[in-house]
Amino acid sequence: MLKQVDYIIVGQGIAGSMIAYFLLKRGKKILVVDQYNPNASSNIAAGVVNPVTGRKMVKTWLIDEVLPFAKETYNALEMDLNLSFFFERDIYKIFSSQEDAEIWNTKKSDSEYEQYMGDIVFLDETAIKAPYGAGIIKQCCWMDVPGFTKAYRGFLLQNNDLLEEEFDFDHLDVTEGVRYKDTIAEKIIFCEGYKAYQNPFFKKIPFAFAKGEQLIIRSEHLKTDKIISRNIFIIPKGNDIYTVGSTFIWDDLEETVTDIGRKEILVKLNKIITDDYTIVDENAGIRPAMPDRRPVMGSHPDYPQIFIFNGMGTKGVSLSPYFANYFLDSIDNGIEVFREISVNRFVF
Ligand SMILES: Cc1cc2nc3c(=O)[nH]c(=O)nc-3n(C[C@H](O)[C@H](O)[C@H](O)COP(=O)(O)OP(=O)(O)OC[C@H]3O[C@@H](n4cnc5c(N)ncnc54)[C@H](O)[C@@H]3O)c2cc1C
């Protein structure tokens, strides 16, 4: 028997999960098709939201809009799923020089920045090397992204809204509406992360995939509940376990760790902590990044029922809720998304 839904969604990383969540909130019927991949970007993401970045402390693109929306969305989902996965957590940004501290103090007095930039603190030098101090970045968050996608997957399965398999393009018929195997839909939205490079409909989007590697370490001495940042993040996970990373490697689509990546992280880590630590694990994934660092969404020029929602890059946690909701509004209202994020900024 044929199943009828409003939307098929391909991919259940954080992007596809947010699209599914906001479609269900709109009362739509959905079918999500996803093949679980332990190395999918969402399944290894460090999960940090950092409102001001770089040595010059520049505000992250649209952070004033996307951050409150992300908090509201994840808090509502925590209630729905009866699970805690989203936490507000300060970042201690370690300065490399006295000049860094001076830049901090100047920027902090700017009214645009005061809500995100706090005092300078001096840390216990026996565990963390910070002779010039560290600035407290406020309103940062840490999300257990794999914990969320796993819980949301369970929710979709329970409701018979998830097909666990590799999407097979040979079974997709788009001559009228959308048909995939025994499911008929009005529309289909592809949220495949970096696997979008295999999607025959969106081959011309010039992704700039960025592989990232991370180490998981145990340190009994570090004893911090703050995220530590200096060229890399050290993220406390509890029980003396920390995620450390990550690297940026272009043109490598192997989801495997490398000696070069491991060495790069260790060099940076050893500049921050003085303590002995043990590496307990390591992982690698591919960020679905764009050359202009903006997400990409919209419909195919020849098939208005086929959509893409992708390109979350390094900021899947903060961007996905806001843009999933915005994108679905644009589809409902039949208007195009703004050009900076539109699929139409690329030539088809
Ligand atoms: C090392 C590392 C650290 C990161 N740290 C952060 C961070 O601190 N903060 C932050 O905001 N972001 C971070 N990111 C980026 C973040 O992970 C991504 O922005 C986000 O996860 C992208 O989500 P997505 O849903 O678009 O893609 P994905 O997570 O890749 O999900 C795509 C899903 O689609 C499925 N899929 C694809 N093709 C098919 C198919 N044909 N059939 C069936 N299923 C399919 C995949 O299996 C997967 O489940 C990090 C990424 C990496 C690699």
The ligand as a Gaussian input file, in Angstrom:
#p B3LYP/6-31G(d) Opt

LIG

0 1
 C       35.330000      17.563000      14.299000
 C       34.123000      18.439000      14.164000
 C       33.826000      19.344000      15.167000
 C       32.705000      20.170000      15.053000
 N       32.416000      21.043000      16.056000
 C       31.322000      21.827000      15.983000
 C       30.993000      22.723000      17.042000
 O       31.705000      22.796000      18.051000
 N       29.881000      23.501000      16.914000
 C       29.068000      23.429000      15.807000
 O       28.063000      24.147000      15.745000
 N       29.366000      22.600000      14.775000
 C       30.476000      21.810000      14.846000
 N       30.785000      20.976000      13.807000
 C       29.987000      21.071000      12.580000
 C       28.666000      20.333000      12.708000
 O       28.962000      19.021000      13.061000
 C       27.913000      20.418000      11.382000
 O       27.641000      21.769000      11.061000
 C       26.582000      19.671000      11.430000
 O       26.670000      18.494000      12.161000
 C       26.097000      19.359000      10.030000
 O       24.889000      18.671000      10.155000
 P       24.124000      18.051000       8.912000
 O       22.868000      17.500000       9.430000
 O       24.076000      19.050000       7.808000
 O       25.082000      16.887000       8.354000
 P       25.439000      15.448000       8.976000
 O       25.655000      15.536000      10.413000
 O       26.545000      14.920000       8.138000
 O       24.130000      14.585000       8.758000
 C       23.753000      14.085000       7.507000
 C       22.965000      12.806000       7.712000
 O       22.473000      12.382000       6.446000
 C       22.747000      11.003000       6.273000
 N       22.829000      10.748000       4.836000
 C       23.571000      11.399000       3.913000
 N       23.348000      10.889000       2.697000
 C       22.438000       9.894000       2.846000
 C       21.820000       8.988000       1.953000
 N       22.070000       9.002000       0.630000
 N       20.945000       8.068000       2.461000
 C       20.668000       8.032000       3.791000
 N       21.230000       8.882000       4.681000
 C       22.103000       9.793000       4.219000
 C       24.058000      10.802000       7.012000
 O       24.311000       9.455000       7.314000
 C       23.815000      11.666000       8.253000
 O       23.101000      10.939000       9.218000
 C       31.888000      20.106000      13.897000
 C       32.177000      19.186000      12.905000
 C       33.283000      18.354000      13.028000
 C       33.566000      17.358000      11.937000

